[in-house]
């Protein structure tokens, strides 16, 4: 049957148009992207993927809650580390300053994002800019469902000349997983930051506690998501059969206590981290939150010396 809007009376037609407009606006608010990440003529020799699991407490990494992530480390002869995301109780344990510290290799005192209400701009270059400045044909992407992070990063990058970078704002972790399996696989960027938010949301809805049923369920679901992405993307060759040397870093930005975070309790300021280096590459040492971005830059460098 063919539906014709003109068969409706004026009142019904108006209601339908309003509903369609609302749906359109809702869709735009949940899915947005900037820039482009087109595949380079050749897949890069080295790639870095930083996987951010927002709100994952250090004590949530366990055989019971994260069987895949726990076994992934064990199979490589590694152990999950713990880092103090508060920089010795000098930086609030909020997501915005935490992730911007990862993506700028600097603390809030330098980059200027002190809490989740900080509007920016970010005062120092991001790792995306620094990679592109050293390697003009590099590709990079950020994928997140958290609007403040998307706006802070892309707000800075929009002011730059055209570069091979894309930002993706998606509705939830399921949509982010799909973006990895399409855009990331097709683009094969030198550097990617992929941010998952379901664990943090569960903590705010219930409690940042591995014994809380909602939080535990979100952690298990995220672990399953990591397994799928590892098997289908991060340990798999590119579409053309190449297998780059990949550094995969799993990290969190904070823990939590009760249904909140931001201060300096041990449950809030200690977060888990794991770096999986490719075969033959030395183990990566990450002892501070800002080390994550720096080791990423060091790994994708073209020649000897550190990216500045």
Secondary structure, 3 states (H helix, E strand, C coil): CCCCHHHCCHHHHHHHHHHHHHHHHHHHHHCEEEECCCCCCCCCCEEEEEEEECCCEHHHCCCCCCHHHHHHHHHCCCCCEEEECCCCCCCCCCHHHHHHHHHHCCCHHHHCCCCCCCCCCCCCCCHHHHHHHHCCCCCEEEEECCHHHHHHHHHHHCCCCCCCEEEEECCCHHHHHHHHHHHHHHHCCCEEEEEECHHHHHHHHCCCCCCCHHHHHHHHHHHHHHHHHHHHHHCCCCCCCCCCEEEEEEECCCCCECCECCCCCHHHHEEEEEEECCCCCCCCCCCCCCHHHHHHHHHHCCCCCCCC
